[in-house]
Amino acid sequence: MPMSLNTLSRTLRRPGKQHGFSLIELMIVVIVLGILAAIVVPSYQQYIRQSHRGVAKADLVEYAQRAERYYSVNNTYSGFALPSKVSPREGGTTRYAITFDGKASSFTLTATPQGNQTKDSCGTLSVDQANRKTASGTVSDCW
């Protein structure tokens, strides 16, 4: 025998039975999400800064190789021009300014952090003609 609509309605809605979330439960969820965000966001930002540093390191190494090729043809580093003075060179927000200081028999390539990248613990990165790598932070952590 089919249930009447009235009986079905009473069965589904039990008097005194709560539907949905209470305000306390909702606030607990909001607090938990806030704590998670406070932990996760700084880690994520550090990871992003690390990836930008990786791009700058790759640019420095590539430019050092180009400078060596220039030296093998011209027997001097002076006169070598950087293909790009920023990193990333593909465009977008500049994360590092790249400079080249070339002399007759030596050079230093330096990547100086810009904008939000200045919060990176490694700071300025450098490489020279002997492939000596330096950083404002700990070299083993940064290179």
N, CA, C and O atoms as a GROMACS GRO file, in nm:
protein
  572
    1MET      N    1   0.084  -0.115   0.000
    1MET     CA    2   0.000   0.000   0.000
    1MET      C    3   0.090   0.124   0.000
    1MET      O    4   0.178   0.135   0.086
    2PRO      N    5   0.071   0.216  -0.093
    2PRO     CA    6   0.156   0.335  -0.102
    2PRO      C    7   0.136   0.429   0.016
    2PRO      O    8   0.026   0.441   0.069
    3MET      N    9   0.243   0.493   0.054
    3MET     CA   10   0.237   0.590   0.163
    3MET      C   11   0.176   0.719   0.114
    3MET      O   12   0.199   0.761   0.000
    4SER      N   13   0.098   0.780   0.198
    4SER     CA   14   0.041   0.909   0.158
    4SER      C   15   0.149   1.017   0.170
    4SER      O   16   0.248   0.999   0.241
    5LEU      N   17   0.128   1.126   0.103
    5LEU     CA   18   0.223   1.236   0.104
    5LEU      C   19   0.240   1.292   0.245
    5LEU      O   20   0.350   1.331   0.283
    6ASN      N   21   0.134   1.296   0.320
    6ASN     CA   22   0.137   1.347   0.457
    6ASN      C   23   0.222   1.258   0.547
    6ASN      O   24   0.301   1.308   0.627
    7THR      N   25   0.207   1.128   0.534
    7THR     CA   26   0.284   1.033   0.615
    7THR      C   27   0.432   1.040   0.577
    7THR      O   28   0.520   1.038   0.664
    8LEU      N   29   0.457   1.048   0.448
    8LEU     CA   30   0.595   1.059   0.400
    8LEU      C   31   0.662   1.185   0.454
    8LEU      O   32   0.778   1.182   0.495
    9SER      N   33   0.589   1.295   0.453
    9SER     CA   34   0.642   1.421   0.502
    9SER      C   35   0.675   1.413   0.650
    9SER      O   36   0.779   1.463   0.693
   10ARG      N   37   0.590   1.350   0.729
   10ARG     CA   38   0.615   1.334   0.872
   10ARG      C   39   0.732   1.240   0.899
   10ARG      O   40   0.806   1.257   0.995
   11THR      N   41   0.748   1.140   0.812
   11THR     CA   42   0.857   1.045   0.829
   11THR      C   43   0.992   1.112   0.803
   11THR      O   44   1.088   1.089   0.875
   12LEU      N   45   0.998   1.195   0.700
   12LEU     CA   46   1.123   1.261   0.664
   12LEU      C   47   1.161   1.372   0.762
   12LEU      O   48   1.279   1.393   0.790
   13ARG      N   49   1.061   1.443   0.815
   13ARG     CA   50   1.086   1.552   0.911
   13ARG      C   51   1.047   1.505   1.050
   13ARG      O   52   0.930   1.507   1.088
   14ARG      N   53   1.147   1.464   1.123
   14ARG     CA   54   1.118   1.422   1.260
   14ARG      C   55   1.125   1.546   1.349
   14ARG      O   56   1.224   1.620   1.344
   15PRO      N   57   1.026   1.569   1.427
   15PRO     CA   58   1.028   1.686   1.515
   15PRO      C   59   1.143   1.676   1.616
   15PRO      O   60   1.170   1.569   1.670
   16GLY      N   61   1.210   1.790   1.640
   16GLY     CA   62   1.320   1.793   1.735
   16GLY      C   63   1.452   1.746   1.676
   16GLY      O   64   1.554   1.754   1.743
   17LYS      N   65   1.452   1.699   1.554
   17LYS     CA   66   1.573   1.652   1.488
   17LYS      C   67   1.640   1.771   1.418
   17LYS      O   68   1.573   1.846   1.348
   18GLN      N   69   1.772   1.787   1.438
   18GLN     CA   70   1.844   1.900   1.381
   18GLN      C   71   1.884   1.869   1.237
   18GLN      O   72   1.922   1.756   1.206
   19HIS      N   73   1.875   1.969   1.149
   19HIS     CA   74   1.917   1.956   1.009
   19HIS      C   75   2.032   2.052   0.984
   19HIS      O   76   2.025   2.168   1.026
   20GLY      N   77   2.138   2.007   0.917
   20GLY     CA   78   2.250   2.094   0.883
   20GLY      C   79   2.352   2.103   0.995
   20GLY      O   80   2.355   2.019   1.085
   21PHE      N   81   2.437   2.206   0.989
   21PHE     CA   82   2.545   2.224   1.085
   21PHE      C   83   2.509   2.333   1.185
   21PHE      O   84   2.439   2.428   1.151
   22SER      N   85   2.557   2.317   1.306
   22SER     CA   86   2.538   2.423   1.404
   22SER      C   87   2.647   2.529   1.382
   22SER      O   88   2.745   2.504   1.313
   23LEU      N   89   2.628   2.643   1.440
   23LEU     CA   90   2.726   2.751   1.428
   23LEU      C   91   2.860   2.710   1.491
   23LEU      O   92   2.966   2.745   1.439
   24ILE      N   93   2.855   2.638   1.600
   24ILE     CA   94   2.978   2.591   1.666
   24ILE      C   95   3.057   2.499   1.573
   24ILE      O   96   3.178   2.514   1.559
   25GLU      N   97   2.989   2.404   1.510
   25GLU     CA   98   3.056   2.312   1.419
   25GLU      C   99   3.119   2.388   1.302
   25GLU      O  100   3.232   2.359   1.261
   26LEU      N  101   3.047   2.484   1.250
   26LEU     CA  102   3.098   2.565   1.140
   26LEU      C  103   3.222   2.644   1.183
   26LEU      O  104   3.318   2.654   1.107
   27MET      N  105   3.220   2.701   1.302
   27MET     CA  106   3.334   2.779   1.351
   27MET      C  107   3.456   2.689   1.374
   27MET      O  108   3.569   2.731   1.351
   28ILE      N  109   3.434   2.566   1.420
   28ILE     CA  110   3.545   2.473   1.438
   28ILE      C  111   3.612   2.443   1.304
   28ILE      O  112   3.735   2.439   1.295
   29VAL      N  113   3.531   2.423   1.200
   29VAL     CA  114   3.585   2.398   1.066
   29VAL      C  115   3.665   2.519   1.018
   29VAL      O  116   3.773   2.503   0.961
   30VAL      N  117   3.612   2.639   1.040
   30VAL     CA  118   3.681   2.761   0.997
   30VAL      C  119   3.815   2.775   1.071
   30VAL      O  120   3.915   2.812   1.010
   31ILE      N  121   3.817   2.745   1.200
   31ILE     CA  122   3.942   2.755   1.277
   31ILE      C  123   4.044   2.653   1.228
   31ILE      O  124   4.162   2.686   1.213
   32VAL      N  125   4.001   2.530   1.202
   32VAL     CA  126   4.092   2.427   1.152
   32VAL      C  127   4.149   2.468   1.016
   32VAL      O  128   4.269   2.452   0.992
   33LEU      N  129   4.065   2.521   0.928
   33LEU     CA  130   4.112   2.566   0.797
   33LEU      C  131   4.210   2.682   0.812
   33LEU      O  132   4.309   2.690   0.738
   34GLY      N  133   4.185   2.772   0.906
   34GLY     CA  134   4.277   2.884   0.930
   34GLY      C  135   4.413   2.837   0.977
   34GLY      O  136   4.516   2.889   0.934
   35ILE      N  137   4.414   2.738   1.066
   35ILE     CA  138   4.541   2.683   1.116
   35ILE      C  139   4.617   2.615   1.002
   35ILE      O  140   4.738   2.633   0.989
   36LEU      N  141   4.546   2.537   0.922
   36LEU     CA  142   4.611   2.472   0.807
   36LEU      C  143   4.668   2.574   0.710
   36LEU      O  144   4.780   2.557   0.661
   37ALA      N  145   4.592   2.680   0.683
   37ALA     CA  146   4.640   2.784   0.590
   37ALA      C  147   4.764   2.853   0.646
   37ALA      O  148   4.857   2.885   0.572
   38ALA      N  149   4.766   2.876   0.778
   38ALA     CA  150   4.882   2.942   0.840
   38ALA      C  151   5.008   2.856   0.829
   38ALA      O  152   5.119   2.908   0.827
   39ILE      N  153   4.991   2.726   0.821
   39ILE     CA  154   5.105   2.635   0.809
   39ILE      C  155   5.145   2.617   0.663
   39ILE      O  156   5.264   2.617   0.630
   40VAL      N  157   5.048   2.603   0.576
   40VAL     CA  158   5.073   2.566   0.436
   40VAL      C  159   5.122   2.684   0.352
   40VAL      O  160   5.213   2.668   0.271
   41VAL      N  161   5.063   2.801   0.368
   41VAL     CA  162   5.094   2.914   0.280
   41VAL      C  163   5.242   2.954   0.287
   41VAL      O  164   5.302   2.972   0.181
   42PRO      N  165   5.305   2.970   0.404
   42PRO     CA  166   5.448   3.004   0.404
   42PRO      C  167   5.535   2.897   0.337
   42PRO      O  168   5.632   2.929   0.269
   43SER      N  169   5.500   2.770   0.357
   43SER     CA  170   5.577   2.663   0.292
   43SER      C  171   5.564   2.672   0.141
   43SER      O  172   5.662   2.652   0.068
   44TYR      N  173   5.445   2.700   0.095
   44TYR     CA  174   5.421   2.713  -0.049
   44TYR      C  175   5.501   2.830  -0.106
   44TYR      O  176   5.562   2.819  -0.212
   45GLN      N  177   5.499   2.943  -0.035
   45GLN     CA  178   5.572   3.061  -0.083
   45GLN      C  179   5.723   3.033  -0.088
   45GLN      O  180   5.790   3.077  -0.182
   46GLN      N  181   5.775   2.961   0.010
   46GLN     CA  182   5.918   2.927   0.008
   46GLN      C  183   5.949   2.834  -0.109
   46GLN      O  184   6.053   2.848  -0.173
   47TYR      N  185   5.860   2.742  -0.137
   47TYR     CA  186   5.878   2.651  -0.251
   47TYR      C  187   5.881   2.730  -0.382
   47TYR      O  188   5.963   2.701  -0.470
   48ILE      N  189   5.794   2.828  -0.396
   48ILE     CA  190   5.790   2.912  -0.517
   48ILE      C  191   5.920   2.991  -0.530
   48ILE      O  192   5.977   3.000  -0.639
   49ARG      N  193   5.967   3.048  -0.419
   49ARG     CA  194   6.095   3.122  -0.423
   49ARG      C  195   6.210   3.030  -0.463
   49ARG      O  196   6.299   3.071  -0.537
   50GLN      N  197   6.208   2.907  -0.414
   50GLN     CA  198   6.311   2.808  -0.450
   50GLN      C  199   6.309   2.779  -0.599
   50GLN      O  200   6.414   2.768  -0.662
   51SER      N  201   6.190   2.767  -0.656
   51SER     CA  202   6.181   2.738  -0.800
   51SER      C  203   6.230   2.856  -0.883
   51SER      O  204   6.294   2.836  -0.986
   52HIS      N  205   6.202   2.979  -0.839
   52HIS     CA  206   6.254   3.097  -0.910
   52HIS      C  207   6.406   3.103  -0.900
   52HIS      O  208   6.474   3.142  -0.995
   53ARG      N  209   6.459   3.064  -0.784
   53ARG     CA  210   6.605   3.059  -0.767
   53ARG      C  211   6.665   2.958  -0.863
   53ARG      O  212   6.772   2.982  -0.919
   54GLY      N  213   6.598   2.846  -0.882
   54GLY     CA  214   6.647   2.743  -0.976
   54GLY      C  215   6.657   2.796  -1.117
   54GLY      O  216   6.751   2.764  -1.189
   55VAL      N  217   6.558   2.877  -1.158
   55VAL     CA  218   6.562   2.937  -1.292
   55VAL      C  219   6.681   3.033  -1.302
   55VAL      O  220   6.752   3.033  -1.403
   56ALA      N  221   6.702   3.114  -1.200
   56ALA     CA  222   6.815   3.209  -1.202
   56ALA      C  223   6.949   3.136  -1.206
   56ALA      O  224   7.040   3.179  -1.276
   57LYS      N  225   6.961   3.027  -1.131
   57LYS     CA  226   7.086   2.949  -1.133
   57LYS      C  227   7.111   2.892  -1.272
   57LYS      O  228   7.224   2.895  -1.321
   58ALA      N  229   7.006   2.842  -1.335
   58ALA     CA  230   7.021   2.788  -1.470
   58ALA      C  231   7.063   2.897  -1.567
   58ALA      O  232   7.147   2.875  -1.655
   59ASP      N  233   7.005   3.017  -1.552
   59ASP     CA  234   7.044   3.129  -1.638
   59ASP      C  235   7.190   3.166  -1.617
   59ASP      O  236   7.263   3.189  -1.714
   60LEU      N  237   7.234   3.172  -1.491
   60LEU     CA  238   7.375   3.205  -1.463
   60LEU      C  239   7.470   3.104  -1.525
   60LEU      O  240   7.571   3.141  -1.585
   61VAL      N  241   7.438   2.976  -1.512
   61VAL     CA  242   7.525   2.872  -1.567
   61VAL      C  243   7.529   2.881  -1.720
   61VAL      O  244   7.635   2.867  -1.781
   62GLU      N  245   7.413   2.904  -1.780
   62GLU     CA  246   7.410   2.917  -1.927
   62GLU      C  247   7.491   3.038  -1.974
   62GLU      O  248   7.566   3.029  -2.070
   63TYR      N  249   7.475   3.150  -1.905
   63TYR     CA  250   7.549   3.271  -1.943
   63TYR      C  251   7.699   3.252  -1.921
   63TYR      O  252   7.780   3.305  -1.998
   64ALA      N  253   7.737   3.179  -1.818
   64ALA     CA  254   7.879   3.150  -1.795
   64ALA      C  255   7.936   3.068  -1.910
   64ALA      O  256   8.049   3.090  -1.954
   65GLN      N  257   7.858   2.972  -1.959
   65GLN     CA  258   7.902   2.892  -2.074
   65GLN      C  259   7.915   2.979  -2.199
   65GLN      O  260   8.009   2.963  -2.276
   66ARG      N  261   7.820   3.070  -2.217
   66ARG     CA  262   7.829   3.161  -2.332
   66ARG      C  263   7.951   3.251  -2.322
   66ARG      O  264   8.018   3.278  -2.421
   67ALA      N  265   7.981   3.297  -2.200
   67ALA     CA  266   8.099   3.382  -2.179
   67ALA      C  267   8.227   3.304  -2.210
   67ALA      O  268   8.321   3.360  -2.266
   68GLU      N  269   8.230   3.177  -2.174
   68GLU     CA  270   8.347   3.094  -2.205
   68GLU      C  271   8.363   3.076  -2.356
   68GLU      O  272   8.475   3.079  -2.408
   69ARG      N  273   8.252   3.058  -2.426
   69ARG     CA  274   8.259   3.047  -2.573
   69ARG      C  275   8.310   3.178  -2.633
   69ARG      O  276   8.391   3.177  -2.726
   70TYR      N  277   8.262   3.290  -2.580
   70TYR     CA  278   8.307   3.421  -2.626
   70TYR      C  279   8.458   3.435  -2.603
   70TYR      O  280   8.530   3.484  -2.689
   71TYR      N  281   8.504   3.391  -2.486
   71TYR     CA  282   8.646   3.399  -2.452
   71TYR      C  283   8.731   3.312  -2.545
   71TYR      O  284   8.840   3.352  -2.584
   72SER      N  285   8.681   3.195  -2.580
   72SER     CA  286   8.759   3.105  -2.666
   72SER      C  287   8.777   3.164  -2.806
   72SER      O  288   8.874   3.130  -2.875
   73VAL      N  289   8.687   3.249  -2.850
   73VAL     CA  290   8.698   3.313  -2.981
   73VAL      C  291   8.776   3.444  -2.973
   73VAL      O  292   8.858   3.473  -3.060
   74ASN      N  293   8.752   3.525  -2.868
   74ASN     CA  294   8.808   3.660  -2.858
   74ASN      C  295   8.925   3.674  -2.762
   74ASN      O  296   8.989   3.779  -2.758
   75ASN      N  297   8.955   3.571  -2.684
   75ASN     CA  298   9.063   3.572  -2.586
   75ASN      C  299   9.047   3.683  -2.482
   75ASN      O  300   9.147   3.732  -2.428
   76THR      N  301   8.924   3.722  -2.453
   76THR     CA  302   8.892   3.819  -2.349
   76THR      C  303   8.744   3.803  -2.314
   76THR      O  304   8.663   3.761  -2.396
   77TYR      N  305   8.712   3.838  -2.189
   77TYR     CA  306   8.571   3.836  -2.148
   77TYR      C  307   8.508   3.973  -2.168
   77TYR      O  308   8.386   3.983  -2.180
   78SER      N  309   8.589   4.079  -2.172
   78SER     CA  310   8.530   4.211  -2.188
   78SER      C  311   8.472   4.222  -2.329
   78SER      O  312   8.532   4.177  -2.427
   79GLY      N  313   8.358   4.280  -2.335
   79GLY     CA  314   8.286   4.289  -2.462
   79GLY      C  315   8.172   4.190  -2.472
   79GLY      O  316   8.086   4.203  -2.559
   80PHE      N  317   8.170   4.090  -2.383
   80PHE     CA  318   8.060   3.993  -2.384
   80PHE      C  319   7.933   4.063  -2.336
   80PHE      O  320   7.934   4.133  -2.235
   81ALA      N  321   7.825   4.043  -2.408
   81ALA     CA  322   7.696   4.104  -2.371
   81ALA      C  323   7.597   3.996  -2.330
   81ALA      O  324   7.584   3.892  -2.396
   82LEU      N  325   7.527   4.021  -2.222
   82LEU     CA  326   7.425   3.926  -2.176
   82LEU      C  327   7.306   3.926  -2.271
   82LEU      O  328   7.264   4.032  -2.317
   83PRO      N  329   7.251   3.808  -2.301
   83PRO     CA  330   7.131   3.802  -2.385
   83PRO      C  331   7.010   3.862  -2.314
   83PRO      O  332   6.919   3.915  -2.379
   84SER      N  333   7.008   3.855  -2.181
   84SER     CA  334   6.898   3.912  -2.102
   84SER      C  335   6.954   3.953  -1.967
   84SER      O  336   7.041   3.886  -1.912
   85LYS      N  337   6.905   4.063  -1.914
   85LYS     CA  338   6.955   4.112  -1.786
   85LYS      C  339   6.858   4.084  -1.672
   85LYS      O  340   6.875   4.135  -1.561
   86VAL      N  341   6.755   4.002  -1.700
   86VAL     CA  342   6.658   3.966  -1.596
   86VAL      C  343   6.632   3.816  -1.601
   86VAL      O  344   6.655   3.749  -1.702
   87SER      N  345   6.584   3.765  -1.490
   87SER     CA  346   6.541   3.626  -1.483
   87SER      C  347   6.404   3.624  -1.418
   87SER      O  348   6.385   3.687  -1.313
   88PRO      N  349   6.308   3.556  -1.476
   88PRO     CA  350   6.314   3.474  -1.596
   88PRO      C  351   6.317   3.560  -1.722
   88PRO      O  352   6.255   3.667  -1.726
   89ARG      N  353   6.388   3.514  -1.821
   89ARG     CA  354   6.403   3.594  -1.945
   89ARG      C  355   6.284   3.578  -2.038
   89ARG      O  356   6.271   3.653  -2.134
   90GLU      N  357   6.196   3.481  -2.010
   90GLU     CA  358   6.079   3.460  -2.096
   90GLU      C  359   5.972   3.566  -2.075
   90GLU      O  360   5.875   3.571  -2.150
   91GLY      N  361   5.989   3.650  -1.976
   91GLY     CA  362   5.890   3.753  -1.948
   91GLY      C  363   5.825   3.728  -1.813
   91GLY      O  364   5.868   3.641  -1.737
   92GLY      N  365   5.722   3.803  -1.785
   92GLY     CA  366   5.657   3.792  -1.656
   92GLY      C  367   5.726   3.880  -1.554
   92GLY      O  368   5.802   3.970  -1.589
   93THR      N  369   5.700   3.853  -1.429
   93THR     CA  370   5.758   3.932  -1.321
   93THR      C  371   5.907   3.903  -1.307
   93THR      O  372   5.948   3.787  -1.302
   94THR      N  373   5.987   4.008  -1.301
   94THR     CA  374   6.132   3.992  -1.284
   94THR      C  375   6.160   3.945  -1.142
   94THR      O  376   6.118   4.009  -1.045
   95ARG      N  377   6.230   3.834  -1.130
   95ARG     CA  378   6.266   3.778  -0.999
   95ARG      C  379   6.411   3.809  -0.962
   95ARG      O  380   6.444   3.824  -0.845
   96TYR      N  381   6.498   3.818  -1.063
   96TYR     CA  382   6.640   3.846  -1.042
   96TYR      C  383   6.688   3.942  -1.150
   96TYR      O  384   6.647   3.932  -1.266
   97ALA      N  385   6.775   4.036  -1.110
   97ALA     CA  386   6.847   4.120  -1.206
   97ALA      C  387   6.985   4.057  -1.224
   97ALA      O  388   7.054   4.028  -1.126
   98ILE      N  389   7.025   4.036  -1.348
   98ILE     CA  390   7.152   3.969  -1.376
   98ILE      C  391   7.252   4.069  -1.431
   98ILE      O  392   7.222   4.146  -1.523
   99THR      N  393   7.372   4.068  -1.373
   99THR     CA  394   7.479   4.157  -1.419
   99THR      C  395   7.603   4.075  -1.455
   99THR      O  396   7.626   3.967  -1.400
  100PHE      N  397   7.680   4.130  -1.548
  100PHE     CA  398   7.804   4.066  -1.592
  100PHE      C  399   7.917   4.165  -1.575
  100PHE      O  400   7.911   4.276  -1.629
  101ASP      N  401   8.019   4.126  -1.502
  101ASP     CA  402   8.138   4.209  -1.484
  101ASP      C  403   8.255   4.134  -1.548
  101ASP      O  404   8.314   4.046  -1.486
  102GLY      N  405   8.286   4.171  -1.672
  102GLY     CA  406   8.391   4.100  -1.746
  102GLY      C  407   8.518   4.181  -1.761
  102GLY      O  408   8.514   4.300  -1.794
  103LYS      N  409   8.629   4.117  -1.736
  103LYS     CA  410   8.760   4.178  -1.755
  103LYS      C  411   8.834   4.094  -1.859
  103LYS      O  412   8.773   4.005  -1.919
  104ALA      N  413   8.959   4.119  -1.881
  104ALA     CA  414   9.034   4.047  -1.984
  104ALA      C  415   9.036   3.896  -1.958
  104ALA      O  416   9.012   3.817  -2.049
  105SER      N  417   9.067   3.857  -1.835
  105SER     CA  418   9.081   3.713  -1.809
  105SER      C  419   8.991   3.662  -1.697
  105SER      O  420   9.011   3.550  -1.648
  106SER      N  421   8.893   3.740  -1.656
  106SER     CA  422   8.801   3.694  -1.551
  106SER      C  423   8.664   3.759  -1.569
  106SER      O  424   8.650   3.863  -1.633
  107PHE      N  425   8.566   3.695  -1.510
  107PHE     CA  426   8.432   3.754  -1.509
  107PHE      C  427   8.358   3.708  -1.384
  107PHE      O  428   8.393   3.608  -1.321
  108THR      N  429   8.255   3.783  -1.350
  108THR     CA  430   8.162   3.745  -1.244
  108THR      C  431   8.022   3.774  -1.293
  108THR      O  432   7.990   3.885  -1.335
  109LEU      N  433   7.939   3.672  -1.288
  109LEU     CA  434   7.797   3.685  -1.318
  109LEU      C  435   7.722   3.688  -1.185
  109LEU      O  436   7.747   3.603  -1.099
  110THR      N  437   7.632   3.783  -1.168
  110THR     CA  438   7.561   3.798  -1.041
  110THR      C  439   7.411   3.809  -1.067
  110THR      O  440   7.367   3.883  -1.155
  111ALA      N  441   7.333   3.735  -0.988
  111ALA     CA  442   7.187   3.744  -0.992
  111ALA      C  443   7.142   3.803  -0.859
  111ALA      O  444   7.160   3.742  -0.753
  112THR      N  445   7.082   3.923  -0.865
  112THR     CA  446   7.036   3.992  -0.745
  112THR      C  447   6.885   3.981  -0.736
  112THR      O  448   6.815   4.016  -0.831
  113PRO      N  449   6.831   3.932  -0.623
  113PRO     CA  450   6.686   3.914  -0.612
  113PRO      C  451   6.611   4.046  -0.619
  113PRO      O  452   6.659   4.150  -0.573
  114GLN      N  453   6.492   4.040  -0.678
  114GLN     CA  454   6.406   4.157  -0.694
  114GLN      C  455   6.267   4.126  -0.637
  114GLN      O  456   6.225   4.010  -0.635
  115GLY      N  457   6.198   4.228  -0.591
  115GLY     CA  458   6.060   4.211  -0.546
  115GLY      C  459   6.047   4.111  -0.432
  115GLY      O  460   6.124   4.113  -0.336
  116ASN      N  461   5.948   4.023  -0.444
  116ASN     CA  462   5.920   3.923  -0.340
  116ASN      C  463   6.034   3.822  -0.325
  116ASN      O  464   6.046   3.757  -0.221
  117GLN      N  465   6.116   3.810  -0.428
  117GLN     CA  466   6.227   3.714  -0.423
  117GLN      C  467   6.333   3.756  -0.320
  117GLN      O  468   6.416   3.674  -0.281
  118THR      N  469   6.331   3.882  -0.277
  118THR     CA  470   6.428   3.927  -0.177
  118THR      C  471   6.408   3.855  -0.043
  118THR      O  472   6.497   3.858   0.042
  119LYS      N  473   6.293   3.792  -0.024
  119LYS     CA  474   6.267   3.716   0.100
  119LYS      C  475   6.335   3.579   0.098
  119LYS      O  476   6.334   3.508   0.199
  120ASP      N  477   6.393   3.542  -0.016
  120ASP     CA  478   6.462   3.414  -0.025
  120ASP      C  479   6.588   3.418   0.061
  120ASP      O  480   6.662   3.516   0.057
  121SER      N  481   6.612   3.314   0.137
  121SER     CA  482   6.726   3.310   0.229
  121SER      C  483   6.861   3.309   0.158
  121SER      O  484   6.963   3.341   0.220
  122CYS      N  485   6.864   3.275   0.031
  122CYS     CA  486   6.991   3.267  -0.042
  122CYS      C  487   7.039   3.403  -0.090
  122CYS      O  488   7.160   3.423  -0.108
  123GLY      N  489   6.950   3.496  -0.112
  123GLY     CA  490   6.989   3.629  -0.155
  123GLY      C  491   7.058   3.629  -0.290
  123GLY      O  492   7.011   3.565  -0.384
  124THR      N  493   7.169   3.702  -0.300
  124THR     CA  494   7.242   3.718  -0.426
  124THR      C  495   7.321   3.593  -0.459
  124THR      O  496   7.387   3.534  -0.373
  125LEU      N  497   7.314   3.552  -0.587
  125LEU     CA  498   7.388   3.435  -0.636
  125LEU      C  499   7.493   3.482  -0.735
  125LEU      O  500   7.467   3.572  -0.816
  126SER      N  501   7.613   3.422  -0.731
  126SER     CA  502   7.719   3.460  -0.824
  126SER      C  503   7.795   3.337  -0.872
  126SER      O  504   7.801   3.234  -0.804
  127VAL      N  505   7.852   3.350  -0.991
  127VAL     CA  506   7.941   3.248  -1.046
  127VAL      C  507   8.050   3.321  -1.124
  127VAL      O  508   8.024   3.424  -1.185
  128ASP      N  509   8.172   3.266  -1.122
  128ASP     CA  510   8.281   3.332  -1.194
  128ASP      C  511   8.340   3.238  -1.299
  128ASP      O  512   8.289   3.129  -1.323
  129GLN      N  513   8.451   3.282  -1.363
  129GLN     CA  514   8.511   3.207  -1.473
  129GLN      C  515   8.566   3.072  -1.428
  129GLN      O  516   8.580   2.982  -1.510
  130ALA      N  517   8.598   3.056  -1.301
  130ALA     CA  518   8.648   2.929  -1.248
  130ALA      C  519   8.534   2.842  -1.196
  130ALA      O  520   8.558   2.740  -1.132
  131ASN      N  521   8.411   2.882  -1.224
  131ASN     CA  522   8.291   2.812  -1.179
  131ASN      C  523   8.279   2.810  -1.027
  131ASN      O  524   8.220   2.718  -0.969
  132ARG      N  525   8.334   2.913  -0.961
  132ARG     CA  526   8.316   2.929  -0.817
  132ARG      C  527   8.180   2.992  -0.795
  132ARG      O  528   8.150   3.100  -0.847
  133LYS      N  529   8.100   2.924  -0.717
  133LYS     CA  530   7.963   2.971  -0.693
  133LYS      C  531   7.952   3.026  -0.552
  133LYS      O  532   7.995   2.962  -0.456
  134THR      N  533   7.895   3.145  -0.541
  134THR     CA  534   7.876   3.207  -0.410
  134THR      C  535   7.732   3.250  -0.395
  134THR      O  536   7.658   3.263  -0.493
  135ALA      N  537   7.693   3.272  -0.270
  135ALA     CA  538   7.557   3.319  -0.239
  135ALA      C  539   7.560   3.396  -0.108
  135ALA      O  540   7.652   3.380  -0.028
  136SER      N  541   7.460   3.480  -0.088
  136SER     CA  542   7.450   3.552   0.039
  136SER      C  543   7.421   3.455   0.152
  136SER      O  544   7.464   3.476   0.265
  137GLY      N  545   7.347   3.347   0.122
  137GLY     CA  546   7.318   3.243   0.221
  137GLY      C  547   7.424   3.135   0.215
  137GLY      O  548   7.532   3.155   0.160
  138THR      N  549   7.392   3.020   0.272
  138THR     CA  550   7.484   2.906   0.271
  138THR      C  551   7.493   2.849   0.130
  138THR      O  552   7.392   2.811   0.072
  139VAL      N  553   7.614   2.843   0.077
  139VAL     CA  554   7.634   2.801  -0.062
  139VAL      C  555   7.581   2.660  -0.085
  139VAL      O  556   7.519   2.634  -0.188
  140SER      N  557   7.604   2.569   0.009
  140SER     CA  558   7.558   2.430  -0.010
  140SER      C  559   7.406   2.422  -0.016
  140SER      O  560   7.352   2.334  -0.083
  141ASP      N  561   7.335   2.511   0.052
  141ASP     CA  562   7.189   2.512   0.047
  141ASP      C  563   7.137   2.584  -0.076
  141ASP      O  564   7.030   2.552  -0.127
  142CYS      N  565   7.212   2.681  -0.125
  142CYS     CA  566   7.164   2.767  -0.233
  142CYS      C  567   7.202   2.718  -0.371
  142CYS      O  568   7.125   2.736  -0.466
  143TRP      N  569   7.316   2.657  -0.386
  143TRP     CA  570   7.360   2.608  -0.516
  143TRP      C  571   7.345   2.458  -0.520
  143TRP      O  572   7.377   2.395  -0.621
   0.00000   0.00000   0.00000
